[in-house]
Amino acid sequence: MLNNIILFLLETVLGLLTFAFLLRFYFQLTKASFQNQFAQLVVTLTNFAVKPLRRVLPSVGNIDVSTLLLAYLTQLTMHLLSLLLKGFPLFVAGGQVWIVITGLALLGVASVSISIYLYAVLIQAVLSWVNPHTPIAPTLNSLTYPVLRLFRKYIPPAGNFDLSPLVFIILAQLILTTILLPLENTLLASL
């Protein structure tokens, strides 16, 4: 019982931390504005680890390597600790286990990345109908514009409705459920 509570808390906290690191990474990559409360919250939550690592690992062009590495390391830590809490004999299991855990962490980063864009597009679509002038709208627009621009090239508007967010949401869900989830289950089954 106590193990389940600790496991739940561990996965929740490290999952949210991965989400925050990746959100900060994508805000910087897309040059989204940090002049709103939500973006400032993300920066405040992640500064404890990003600032020290940036001194050692600088950015490469527009890519903030330190923040991306922190997201990956957070996923790696989450999977390692989860296996240990479940009683998996991690240190005597052999070398293949480490390859599987590395793959699980990469899939975790990919899954959270797709989820970030999925939620951002969904929230942006809802806000465009409810309150298009909300303070977070410019940040969401900066974040989602590069992705939606690709879809808008091939999907013309239907009347006055932009269908590219709907197509992106369907495609993102499809990738999550038909590619990433089965890959994760296959890796977990190989343990």
Secondary structure, DSSP 4 states (H G I P E B T S, - for coil): -HHHHHHHHHHHHHHHHHHHHHHHHHHHHTT----SHHHHHHHHHHHHHHHHHHHHS--BTTB-HHHHHHHHHHHHHHHHHHHHHTT--GGGS-HHHHHHHHHHHHHHHHHHHHHHHHHHHHHHHHHHHH-TT-TTHHHHHHHHHHHHHHHHHHS--BTTB--HHHHHHHHHHHHIIIIIHHHHHHHHHT-
